[in-house]
Amino acid sequence: MLKWLSFNALGTYLFTRFRGELVGQDELGNRYYRERPVKGGLNREDWRAERRWVVYPEGVEPEPTLVPPGWSGWLHKRFAEPPTVAPLKVKSWEKPPEPNQTGTPFAYVPPGSERGRGQRDKATGDYEAWTP
């Protein structure tokens, strides 16, 4: 129960239930919402002023790297239309997005670090130690 409350799930649930409009869902199960227009208030021409948010699937800790690039651009108001209407064009040189690996066995460890599995390369001779 405390973990559920720690992510402000109650406030998000209530706001989503009463004011949210489902825009779409991605392949990871994230659901994306925007604020429903209110009489005399927000209209669709003011898309940069609308409130947008993501609801992660149950049991998933909120992690921004779990949001695909197209949806991230929509959430940050770089695009007026969500990826369900105007999908983001993927370039031929782009790699698929990966979640943050920090704290896992798959995290990047530079050579020479204390967690590294080898030794740092020796200096090539162009380094001079500073002496006061």
Buried (B, 14 or more C-beta within 10 A) or exposed (E): EEEEEEEEBEEBEEBBEEEBEEBBBBEEEBBBBBBEEEEEEBEEEEBEEBEBBBBBEEEEEBEEEBBBEBBBBBBEEEBEEBBBEEEBEEEEEEEEEEEEEEEEEEEEEEEEEEEEEEEEEEEEEEEEEEEE
